[in-house]
Amino acid sequence: MAPNKASWVHRWLPEVARPYALLVRLDKPIGNWLILWPCFWSITIATPKGEVPDMKMLALFGCGSQ
């Protein structure tokens, strides 16, 4: 299957970075979103009423979903 030449990876990234961006599927992030949203949602639900969710936990799970 040929890569999509209309992808933002081909338009915005330099030639050297494109193979790596395609390797980690930056142009197709659905897998990351399927892991990220439930994690963010559960962290937000576990936060006591009236407080802001723990940014360290959000960052940790955000990096972990990649």
mmJSON file of the N, C-alpha and C atoms, coordinates in Angstrom:
{"data_MODEL":{"atom_site":{
"group_PDB":["ATOM","ATOM","ATOM","ATOM","ATOM","ATOM","ATOM","ATOM","ATOM","ATOM","ATOM","ATOM","ATOM","ATOM","ATOM","ATOM","ATOM","ATOM","ATOM","ATOM","ATOM","ATOM","ATOM","ATOM","ATOM","ATOM","ATOM","ATOM","ATOM","ATOM","ATOM","ATOM","ATOM","ATOM","ATOM","ATOM","ATOM","ATOM","ATOM","ATOM","ATOM","ATOM","ATOM","ATOM","ATOM","ATOM","ATOM","ATOM","ATOM","ATOM","ATOM","ATOM","ATOM","ATOM","ATOM","ATOM","ATOM","ATOM","ATOM","ATOM","ATOM","ATOM","ATOM","ATOM","ATOM","ATOM","ATOM","ATOM","ATOM","ATOM","ATOM","ATOM","ATOM","ATOM","ATOM","ATOM","ATOM","ATOM","ATOM","ATOM","ATOM","ATOM","ATOM","ATOM","ATOM","ATOM","ATOM","ATOM","ATOM","ATOM","ATOM","ATOM","ATOM","ATOM","ATOM","ATOM","ATOM","ATOM","ATOM","ATOM","ATOM","ATOM","ATOM","ATOM","ATOM","ATOM","ATOM","ATOM","ATOM","ATOM","ATOM","ATOM","ATOM","ATOM","ATOM","ATOM","ATOM","ATOM","ATOM","ATOM","ATOM","ATOM","ATOM","ATOM","ATOM","ATOM","ATOM","ATOM","ATOM","ATOM","ATOM","ATOM","ATOM","ATOM","ATOM","ATOM","ATOM","ATOM","ATOM","ATOM","ATOM","ATOM","ATOM","ATOM","ATOM","ATOM","ATOM","ATOM","ATOM","ATOM","ATOM","ATOM","ATOM","ATOM","ATOM","ATOM","ATOM","ATOM","ATOM","ATOM","ATOM","ATOM","ATOM","ATOM","ATOM","ATOM","ATOM","ATOM","ATOM","ATOM","ATOM","ATOM","ATOM","ATOM","ATOM","ATOM","ATOM","ATOM","ATOM","ATOM","ATOM","ATOM","ATOM","ATOM","ATOM","ATOM","ATOM","ATOM","ATOM","ATOM","ATOM","ATOM","ATOM","ATOM","ATOM","ATOM","ATOM","ATOM"],
"id":[1,2,3,4,5,6,7,8,9,10,11,12,13,14,15,16,17,18,19,20,21,22,23,24,25,26,27,28,29,30,31,32,33,34,35,36,37,38,39,40,41,42,43,44,45,46,47,48,49,50,51,52,53,54,55,56,57,58,59,60,61,62,63,64,65,66,67,68,69,70,71,72,73,74,75,76,77,78,79,80,81,82,83,84,85,86,87,88,89,90,91,92,93,94,95,96,97,98,99,100,101,102,103,104,105,106,107,108,109,110,111,112,113,114,115,116,117,118,119,120,121,122,123,124,125,126,127,128,129,130,131,132,133,134,135,136,137,138,139,140,141,142,143,144,145,146,147,148,149,150,151,152,153,154,155,156,157,158,159,160,161,162,163,164,165,166,167,168,169,170,171,172,173,174,175,176,177,178,179,180,181,182,183,184,185,186,187,188,189,190,191,192,193,194,195,196,197,198],
"type_symbol":["N","C","C","N","C","C","N","C","C","N","C","C","N","C","C","N","C","C","N","C","C","N","C","C","N","C","C","N","C","C","N","C","C","N","C","C","N","C","C","N","C","C","N","C","C","N","C","C","N","C","C","N","C","C","N","C","C","N","C","C","N","C","C","N","C","C","N","C","C","N","C","C","N","C","C","N","C","C","N","C","C","N","C","C","N","C","C","N","C","C","N","C","C","N","C","C","N","C","C","N","C","C","N","C","C","N","C","C","N","C","C","N","C","C","N","C","C","N","C","C","N","C","C","N","C","C","N","C","C","N","C","C","N","C","C","N","C","C","N","C","C","N","C","C","N","C","C","N","C","C","N","C","C","N","C","C","N","C","C","N","C","C","N","C","C","N","C","C","N","C","C","N","C","C","N","C","C","N","C","C","N","C","C","N","C","C","N","C","C","N","C","C","N","C","C","N","C","C"],
"label_atom_id":["N","CA","C","N","CA","C","N","CA","C","N","CA","C","N","CA","C","N","CA","C","N","CA","C","N","CA","C","N","CA","C","N","CA","C","N","CA","C","N","CA","C","N","CA","C","N","CA","C","N","CA","C","N","CA","C","N","CA","C","N","CA","C","N","CA","C","N","CA","C","N","CA","C","N","CA","C","N","CA","C","N","CA","C","N","CA","C","N","CA","C","N","CA","C","N","CA","C","N","CA","C","N","CA","C","N","CA","C","N","CA","C","N","CA","C","N","CA","C","N","CA","C","N","CA","C","N","CA","C","N","CA","C","N","CA","C","N","CA","C","N","CA","C","N","CA","C","N","CA","C","N","CA","C","N","CA","C","N","CA","C","N","CA","C","N","CA","C","N","CA","C","N","CA","C","N","CA","C","N","CA","C","N","CA","C","N","CA","C","N","CA","C","N","CA","C","N","CA","C","N","CA","C","N","CA","C","N","CA","C","N","CA","C","N","CA","C","N","CA","C","N","CA","C","N","CA","C","N","CA","C"],
"label_alt_id":[null,null,null,null,null,null,null,null,null,null,null,null,null,null,null,null,null,null,null,null,null,null,null,null,null,null,null,null,null,null,null,null,null,null,null,null,null,null,null,null,null,null,null,null,null,null,null,null,null,null,null,null,null,null,null,null,null,null,null,null,null,null,null,null,null,null,null,null,null,null,null,null,null,null,null,null,null,null,null,null,null,null,null,null,null,null,null,null,null,null,null,null,null,null,null,null,null,null,null,null,null,null,null,null,null,null,null,null,null,null,null,null,null,null,null,null,null,null,null,null,null,null,null,null,null,null,null,null,null,null,null,null,null,null,null,null,null,null,null,null,null,null,null,null,null,null,null,null,null,null,null,null,null,null,null,null,null,null,null,null,null,null,null,null,null,null,null,null,null,null,null,null,null,null,null,null,null,null,null,null,null,null,null,null,null,null,null,null,null,null,null,null,null,null,null,null,null,null],
"label_comp_id":["MET","MET","MET","ALA","ALA","ALA","PRO","PRO","PRO","ASN","ASN","ASN","LYS","LYS","LYS","ALA","ALA","ALA","SER","SER","SER","TRP","TRP","TRP","VAL","VAL","VAL","HIS","HIS","HIS","ARG","ARG","ARG","TRP","TRP","TRP","LEU","LEU","LEU","PRO","PRO","PRO","GLU","GLU","GLU","VAL","VAL","VAL","ALA","ALA","ALA","ARG","ARG","ARG","PRO","PRO","PRO","TYR","TYR","TYR","ALA","ALA","ALA","LEU","LEU","LEU","LEU","LEU","LEU","VAL","VAL","VAL","ARG","ARG","ARG","LEU","LEU","LEU","ASP","ASP","ASP","LYS","LYS","LYS","PRO","PRO","PRO","ILE","ILE","ILE","GLY","GLY","GLY","ASN","ASN","ASN","TRP","TRP","TRP","LEU","LEU","LEU","ILE","ILE","ILE","LEU","LEU","LEU","TRP","TRP","TRP","PRO","PRO","PRO","CYS","CYS","CYS","PHE","PHE","PHE","TRP","TRP","TRP","SER","SER","SER","ILE","ILE","ILE","THR","THR","THR","ILE","ILE","ILE","ALA","ALA","ALA","THR","THR","THR","PRO","PRO","PRO","LYS","LYS","LYS","GLY","GLY","GLY","GLU","GLU","GLU","VAL","VAL","VAL","PRO","PRO","PRO","ASP","ASP","ASP","MET","MET","MET","LYS","LYS","LYS","MET","MET","MET","LEU","LEU","LEU","ALA","ALA","ALA","LEU","LEU","LEU","PHE","PHE","PHE","GLY","GLY","GLY","CYS","CYS","CYS","GLY","GLY","GLY","SER","SER","SER","GLN","GLN","GLN"],
"label_asym_id":["A","A","A","A","A","A","A","A","A","A","A","A","A","A","A","A","A","A","A","A","A","A","A","A","A","A","A","A","A","A","A","A","A","A","A","A","A","A","A","A","A","A","A","A","A","A","A","A","A","A","A","A","A","A","A","A","A","A","A","A","A","A","A","A","A","A","A","A","A","A","A","A","A","A","A","A","A","A","A","A","A","A","A","A","A","A","A","A","A","A","A","A","A","A","A","A","A","A","A","A","A","A","A","A","A","A","A","A","A","A","A","A","A","A","A","A","A","A","A","A","A","A","A","A","A","A","A","A","A","A","A","A","A","A","A","A","A","A","A","A","A","A","A","A","A","A","A","A","A","A","A","A","A","A","A","A","A","A","A","A","A","A","A","A","A","A","A","A","A","A","A","A","A","A","A","A","A","A","A","A","A","A","A","A","A","A","A","A","A","A","A","A","A","A","A","A","A","A"],
"label_entity_id":["1","1","1","1","1","1","1","1","1","1","1","1","1","1","1","1","1","1","1","1","1","1","1","1","1","1","1","1","1","1","1","1","1","1","1","1","1","1","1","1","1","1","1","1","1","1","1","1","1","1","1","1","1","1","1","1","1","1","1","1","1","1","1","1","1","1","1","1","1","1","1","1","1","1","1","1","1","1","1","1","1","1","1","1","1","1","1","1","1","1","1","1","1","1","1","1","1","1","1","1","1","1","1","1","1","1","1","1","1","1","1","1","1","1","1","1","1","1","1","1","1","1","1","1","1","1","1","1","1","1","1","1","1","1","1","1","1","1","1","1","1","1","1","1","1","1","1","1","1","1","1","1","1","1","1","1","1","1","1","1","1","1","1","1","1","1","1","1","1","1","1","1","1","1","1","1","1","1","1","1","1","1","1","1","1","1","1","1","1","1","1","1","1","1","1","1","1","1"],
"label_seq_id":[1,1,1,2,2,2,3,3,3,4,4,4,5,5,5,6,6,6,7,7,7,8,8,8,9,9,9,10,10,10,11,11,11,12,12,12,13,13,13,14,14,14,15,15,15,16,16,16,17,17,17,18,18,18,19,19,19,20,20,20,21,21,21,22,22,22,23,23,23,24,24,24,25,25,25,26,26,26,27,27,27,28,28,28,29,29,29,30,30,30,31,31,31,32,32,32,33,33,33,34,34,34,35,35,35,36,36,36,37,37,37,38,38,38,39,39,39,40,40,40,41,41,41,42,42,42,43,43,43,44,44,44,45,45,45,46,46,46,47,47,47,48,48,48,49,49,49,50,50,50,51,51,51,52,52,52,53,53,53,54,54,54,55,55,55,56,56,56,57,57,57,58,58,58,59,59,59,60,60,60,61,61,61,62,62,62,63,63,63,64,64,64,65,65,65,66,66,66],
"pdbx_PDB_ins_code":[null,null,null,null,null,null,null,null,null,null,null,null,null,null,null,null,null,null,null,null,null,null,null,null,null,null,null,null,null,null,null,null,null,null,null,null,null,null,null,null,null,null,null,null,null,null,null,null,null,null,null,null,null,null,null,null,null,null,null,null,null,null,null,null,null,null,null,null,null,null,null,null,null,null,null,null,null,null,null,null,null,null,null,null,null,null,null,null,null,null,null,null,null,null,null,null,null,null,null,null,null,null,null,null,null,null,null,null,null,null,null,null,null,null,null,null,null,null,null,null,null,null,null,null,null,null,null,null,null,null,null,null,null,null,null,null,null,null,null,null,null,null,null,null,null,null,null,null,null,null,null,null,null,null,null,null,null,null,null,null,null,null,null,null,null,null,null,null,null,null,null,null,null,null,null,null,null,null,null,null,null,null,null,null,null,null,null,null,null,null,null,null,null,null,null,null,null,null],
"Cartn_x":[0.849,0.0,0.89,0.67,1.492,1.111,2.089,1.763,0.921,0.091,-0.776,0.048,0.228,1.045,0.338,-0.956,-1.697,-1.662,-1.003,-0.945,-0.155,-0.474,0.245,1.708,2.012,3.407,4.241,3.695,4.427,4.462,3.478,3.44,4.274,4.321,4.902,6.261,6.539,7.799,8.919,10.143,11.266,11.445,12.091,12.291,12.943,13.871,14.597,13.671,12.688,11.816,10.622,10.305,9.1,9.069,10.139,10.056,9.778,10.346,10.132,8.707,8.176,6.797,5.821,6.11,5.255,5.409,6.606,6.848,6.035,5.948,5.16,3.719,3.35,1.971,1.404,2.183,1.696,0.544,0.47,-0.613,-1.897,-1.839,-3.011,-3.078,-3.525,-3.433,-4.604,-5.434,-6.625,-6.277,-5.197,-4.799,-4.455,-3.76,-3.418,-4.66,-5.587,-6.81,-7.654,-7.682,-8.487,-7.957,-6.678,-6.102,-6.156,-5.91,-5.786,-7.105,-8.19,-9.45,-10.0,-10.029,-10.507,-9.621,-8.302,-7.399,-7.692,-7.777,-8.076,-9.436,-10.406,-11.746,-11.747,-11.055,-11.046,-10.286,-9.209,-8.473,-9.36,-10.105,-10.999,-12.133,-12.698,-13.784,-13.273,-12.021,-11.466,-11.074,-11.083,-10.714,-11.847,-11.529,-12.58,-13.305,-14.554,-15.406,-14.821,-14.758,-14.278,-12.775,-12.048,-10.587,-10.204,-9.007,-8.46,-7.776,-7.93,-7.245,-5.732,-5.088,-3.645,-2.927,-2.222,-1.553,-0.414,0.213,1.278,0.715,-0.441,-1.067,-1.525,-2.088,-2.513,-1.313,-0.204,1.003,1.576,1.566,2.085,1.289,-0.03,-0.856,-0.832,-0.662,-0.528,0.723,1.824,3.062,2.968,2.293,2.164,1.302,0.379,-0.481,0.241,1.349,2.106,2.902],
"Cartn_y":[-1.183,0.0,1.239,2.109,3.314,4.346,5.12,6.161,7.268,7.858,8.937,10.216,10.67,11.859,13.152,13.077,14.269,14.431,13.518,13.56,14.778,15.252,16.41,16.072,14.802,14.401,14.747,14.507,14.785,16.273,17.007,18.439,19.268,18.902,19.768,19.349,18.069,17.619,17.572,17.805,17.688,16.24,16.068,14.752,13.761,14.234,13.357,12.79,13.557,13.137,12.303,12.312,11.626,10.126,9.382,7.938,7.625,8.415,8.193,8.551,9.628,10.023,8.968,8.403,7.345,6.061,5.807,4.613,4.627,5.773,5.873,6.273,6.302,6.542,7.866,8.931,10.242,10.721,10.218,10.623,9.828,8.777,7.942,7.709,8.696,8.607,7.904,7.151,6.585,5.649,4.886,3.996,4.757,5.877,6.708,7.299,7.77,8.372,7.345,6.098,5.073,4.732,4.941,4.721,6.002,7.129,8.397,8.876,8.865,9.415,8.693,7.345,6.698,7.012,7.12,7.448,8.855,9.819,11.196,11.265,10.545,10.574,10.01,8.893,8.275,9.135,9.787,10.692,11.871,12.379,13.506,13.099,11.926,11.453,11.219,10.751,10.456,11.713,12.858,14.112,14.584,14.997,15.51,16.713,16.846,17.895,19.278,20.109,21.475,21.633,20.552,20.631,20.358,20.764,20.533,19.167,18.382,17.089,17.249,16.237,16.245,16.27,17.353,17.523,16.522,16.104,15.098,13.775,13.4,12.153,12.252,13.397,13.578,13.508,14.127,14.079,12.67,11.964,10.602,9.694,9.743,8.908,9.393,10.709,11.231,10.707,10.684,10.13,8.621,7.98,6.524,6.042,6.849,6.437,6.54,7.209,7.324,6.075],
"Cartn_z":[0.0,0.0,0.0,-0.941,-1.085,-0.035,0.461,1.443,0.82,1.627,1.186,1.036,-0.199,-0.458,-0.044,0.233,0.662,2.18,2.857,4.314,4.787,5.986,6.538,6.781,6.966,7.178,5.946,4.773,3.535,3.206,3.683,3.39,4.345,5.631,6.647,7.173,7.176,7.759,6.726,7.162,6.237,5.775,4.662,4.051,5.014,5.841,6.765,7.841,8.286,9.384,8.93,7.658,7.169,7.442,7.182,7.464,8.936,9.829,11.26,11.67,11.104,11.4,10.885,9.726,9.202,10.009,10.511,11.313,12.602,13.26,14.492,14.218,12.935,12.476,12.989,12.886,13.306,12.434,11.211,10.321,10.557,11.396,11.703,13.208,13.975,15.441,16.134,15.426,16.062,17.215,17.099,18.187,19.454,19.285,20.438,21.077,20.261,20.801,21.543,21.052,21.706,23.094,23.326,24.648,25.481,24.847,25.559,26.168,25.405,25.9,27.126,27.167,28.408,29.611,29.388,30.497,31.023,30.121,30.541,31.231,30.686,31.256,32.673,32.885,34.217,35.227,34.8,35.694,36.085,35.12,35.384,36.32,36.131,37.001,38.418,38.558,39.88,40.65,40.001,40.654,41.565,42.78,43.671,43.044,43.398,42.836,43.114,42.081,42.226,42.085,41.865,41.704,40.261,39.921,38.581,38.565,37.479,37.41,37.538,38.076,38.282,36.931,36.658,35.377,35.177,36.282,36.159,35.665,36.188,35.75,34.294,33.918,32.531,31.59,31.974,31.149,31.078,32.201,32.247,31.31,31.403,30.536,29.092,28.897,27.535,26.853,27.572,27.018,26.861,27.785,27.728,26.58,26.126,25.016,23.678,23.665,22.416,22.225],
"occupancy":[1.0,1.0,1.0,1.0,1.0,1.0,1.0,1.0,1.0,1.0,1.0,1.0,1.0,1.0,1.0,1.0,1.0,1.0,1.0,1.0,1.0,1.0,1.0,1.0,1.0,1.0,1.0,1.0,1.0,1.0,1.0,1.0,1.0,1.0,1.0,1.0,1.0,1.0,1.0,1.0,1.0,1.0,1.0,1.0,1.0,1.0,1.0,1.0,1.0,1.0,1.0,1.0,1.0,1.0,1.0,1.0,1.0,1.0,1.0,1.0,1.0,1.0,1.0,1.0,1.0,1.0,1.0,1.0,1.0,1.0,1.0,1.0,1.0,1.0,1.0,1.0,1.0,1.0,1.0,1.0,1.0,1.0,1.0,1.0,1.0,1.0,1.0,1.0,1.0,1.0,1.0,1.0,1.0,1.0,1.0,1.0,1.0,1.0,1.0,1.0,1.0,1.0,1.0,1.0,1.0,1.0,1.0,1.0,1.0,1.0,1.0,1.0,1.0,1.0,1.0,1.0,1.0,1.0,1.0,1.0,1.0,1.0,1.0,1.0,1.0,1.0,1.0,1.0,1.0,1.0,1.0,1.0,1.0,1.0,1.0,1.0,1.0,1.0,1.0,1.0,1.0,1.0,1.0,1.0,1.0,1.0,1.0,1.0,1.0,1.0,1.0,1.0,1.0,1.0,1.0,1.0,1.0,1.0,1.0,1.0,1.0,1.0,1.0,1.0,1.0,1.0,1.0,1.0,1.0,1.0,1.0,1.0,1.0,1.0,1.0,1.0,1.0,1.0,1.0,1.0,1.0,1.0,1.0,1.0,1.0,1.0,1.0,1.0,1.0,1.0,1.0,1.0,1.0,1.0,1.0,1.0,1.0,1.0],
"B_iso_or_equiv":[0.0,0.0,0.0,0.0,0.0,0.0,0.0,0.0,0.0,0.0,0.0,0.0,0.0,0.0,0.0,0.0,0.0,0.0,0.0,0.0,0.0,0.0,0.0,0.0,0.0,0.0,0.0,0.0,0.0,0.0,0.0,0.0,0.0,0.0,0.0,0.0,0.0,0.0,0.0,0.0,0.0,0.0,0.0,0.0,0.0,0.0,0.0,0.0,0.0,0.0,0.0,0.0,0.0,0.0,0.0,0.0,0.0,0.0,0.0,0.0,0.0,0.0,0.0,0.0,0.0,0.0,0.0,0.0,0.0,0.0,0.0,0.0,0.0,0.0,0.0,0.0,0.0,0.0,0.0,0.0,0.0,0.0,0.0,0.0,0.0,0.0,0.0,0.0,0.0,0.0,0.0,0.0,0.0,0.0,0.0,0.0,0.0,0.0,0.0,0.0,0.0,0.0,0.0,0.0,0.0,0.0,0.0,0.0,0.0,0.0,0.0,0.0,0.0,0.0,0.0,0.0,0.0,0.0,0.0,0.0,0.0,0.0,0.0,0.0,0.0,0.0,0.0,0.0,0.0,0.0,0.0,0.0,0.0,0.0,0.0,0.0,0.0,0.0,0.0,0.0,0.0,0.0,0.0,0.0,0.0,0.0,0.0,0.0,0.0,0.0,0.0,0.0,0.0,0.0,0.0,0.0,0.0,0.0,0.0,0.0,0.0,0.0,0.0,0.0,0.0,0.0,0.0,0.0,0.0,0.0,0.0,0.0,0.0,0.0,0.0,0.0,0.0,0.0,0.0,0.0,0.0,0.0,0.0,0.0,0.0,0.0,0.0,0.0,0.0,0.0,0.0,0.0,0.0,0.0,0.0,0.0,0.0,0.0],
"pdbx_formal_charge":[null,null,null,null,null,null,null,null,null,null,null,null,null,null,null,null,null,null,null,null,null,null,null,null,null,null,null,null,null,null,null,null,null,null,null,null,null,null,null,null,null,null,null,null,null,null,null,null,null,null,null,null,null,null,null,null,null,null,null,null,null,null,null,null,null,null,null,null,null,null,null,null,null,null,null,null,null,null,null,null,null,null,null,null,null,null,null,null,null,null,null,null,null,null,null,null,null,null,null,null,null,null,null,null,null,null,null,null,null,null,null,null,null,null,null,null,null,null,null,null,null,null,null,null,null,null,null,null,null,null,null,null,null,null,null,null,null,null,null,null,null,null,null,null,null,null,null,null,null,null,null,null,null,null,null,null,null,null,null,null,null,null,null,null,null,null,null,null,null,null,null,null,null,null,null,null,null,null,null,null,null,null,null,null,null,null,null,null,null,null,null,null,null,null,null,null,null,null],
"auth_seq_id":[1,1,1,2,2,2,3,3,3,4,4,4,5,5,5,6,6,6,7,7,7,8,8,8,9,9,9,10,10,10,11,11,11,12,12,12,13,13,13,14,14,14,15,15,15,16,16,16,17,17,17,18,18,18,19,19,19,20,20,20,21,21,21,22,22,22,23,23,23,24,24,24,25,25,25,26,26,26,27,27,27,28,28,28,29,29,29,30,30,30,31,31,31,32,32,32,33,33,33,34,34,34,35,35,35,36,36,36,37,37,37,38,38,38,39,39,39,40,40,40,41,41,41,42,42,42,43,43,43,44,44,44,45,45,45,46,46,46,47,47,47,48,48,48,49,49,49,50,50,50,51,51,51,52,52,52,53,53,53,54,54,54,55,55,55,56,56,56,57,57,57,58,58,58,59,59,59,60,60,60,61,61,61,62,62,62,63,63,63,64,64,64,65,65,65,66,66,66],
"auth_comp_id":["MET","MET","MET","ALA","ALA","ALA","PRO","PRO","PRO","ASN","ASN","ASN","LYS","LYS","LYS","ALA","ALA","ALA","SER","SER","SER","TRP","TRP","TRP","VAL","VAL","VAL","HIS","HIS","HIS","ARG","ARG","ARG","TRP","TRP","TRP","LEU","LEU","LEU","PRO","PRO","PRO","GLU","GLU","GLU","VAL","VAL","VAL","ALA","ALA","ALA","ARG","ARG","ARG","PRO","PRO","PRO","TYR","TYR","TYR","ALA","ALA","ALA","LEU","LEU","LEU","LEU","LEU","LEU","VAL","VAL","VAL","ARG","ARG","ARG","LEU","LEU","LEU","ASP","ASP","ASP","LYS","LYS","LYS","PRO","PRO","PRO","ILE","ILE","ILE","GLY","GLY","GLY","ASN","ASN","ASN","TRP","TRP","TRP","LEU","LEU","LEU","ILE","ILE","ILE","LEU","LEU","LEU","TRP","TRP","TRP","PRO","PRO","PRO","CYS","CYS","CYS","PHE","PHE","PHE","TRP","TRP","TRP","SER","SER","SER","ILE","ILE","ILE","THR","THR","THR","ILE","ILE","ILE","ALA","ALA","ALA","THR","THR","THR","PRO","PRO","PRO","LYS","LYS","LYS","GLY","GLY","GLY","GLU","GLU","GLU","VAL","VAL","VAL","PRO","PRO","PRO","ASP","ASP","ASP","MET","MET","MET","LYS","LYS","LYS","MET","MET","MET","LEU","LEU","LEU","ALA","ALA","ALA","LEU","LEU","LEU","PHE","PHE","PHE","GLY","GLY","GLY","CYS","CYS","CYS","GLY","GLY","GLY","SER","SER","SER","GLN","GLN","GLN"],
"auth_asym_id":["A","A","A","A","A","A","A","A","A","A","A","A","A","A","A","A","A","A","A","A","A","A","A","A","A","A","A","A","A","A","A","A","A","A","A","A","A","A","A","A","A","A","A","A","A","A","A","A","A","A","A","A","A","A","A","A","A","A","A","A","A","A","A","A","A","A","A","A","A","A","A","A","A","A","A","A","A","A","A","A","A","A","A","A","A","A","A","A","A","A","A","A","A","A","A","A","A","A","A","A","A","A","A","A","A","A","A","A","A","A","A","A","A","A","A","A","A","A","A","A","A","A","A","A","A","A","A","A","A","A","A","A","A","A","A","A","A","A","A","A","A","A","A","A","A","A","A","A","A","A","A","A","A","A","A","A","A","A","A","A","A","A","A","A","A","A","A","A","A","A","A","A","A","A","A","A","A","A","A","A","A","A","A","A","A","A","A","A","A","A","A","A","A","A","A","A","A","A"],
"auth_atom_id":["N","CA","C","N","CA","C","N","CA","C","N","CA","C","N","CA","C","N","CA","C","N","CA","C","N","CA","C","N","CA","C","N","CA","C","N","CA","C","N","CA","C","N","CA","C","N","CA","C","N","CA","C","N","CA","C","N","CA","C","N","CA","C","N","CA","C","N","CA","C","N","CA","C","N","CA","C","N","CA","C","N","CA","C","N","CA","C","N","CA","C","N","CA","C","N","CA","C","N","CA","C","N","CA","C","N","CA","C","N","CA","C","N","CA","C","N","CA","C","N","CA","C","N","CA","C","N","CA","C","N","CA","C","N","CA","C","N","CA","C","N","CA","C","N","CA","C","N","CA","C","N","CA","C","N","CA","C","N","CA","C","N","CA","C","N","CA","C","N","CA","C","N","CA","C","N","CA","C","N","CA","C","N","CA","C","N","CA","C","N","CA","C","N","CA","C","N","CA","C","N","CA","C","N","CA","C","N","CA","C","N","CA","C","N","CA","C","N","CA","C","N","CA","C","N","CA","C","N","CA","C"],
"pdbx_PDB_model_num":[1,1,1,1,1,1,1,1,1,1,1,1,1,1,1,1,1,1,1,1,1,1,1,1,1,1,1,1,1,1,1,1,1,1,1,1,1,1,1,1,1,1,1,1,1,1,1,1,1,1,1,1,1,1,1,1,1,1,1,1,1,1,1,1,1,1,1,1,1,1,1,1,1,1,1,1,1,1,1,1,1,1,1,1,1,1,1,1,1,1,1,1,1,1,1,1,1,1,1,1,1,1,1,1,1,1,1,1,1,1,1,1,1,1,1,1,1,1,1,1,1,1,1,1,1,1,1,1,1,1,1,1,1,1,1,1,1,1,1,1,1,1,1,1,1,1,1,1,1,1,1,1,1,1,1,1,1,1,1,1,1,1,1,1,1,1,1,1,1,1,1,1,1,1,1,1,1,1,1,1,1,1,1,1,1,1,1,1,1,1,1,1,1,1,1,1,1,1]
}}}
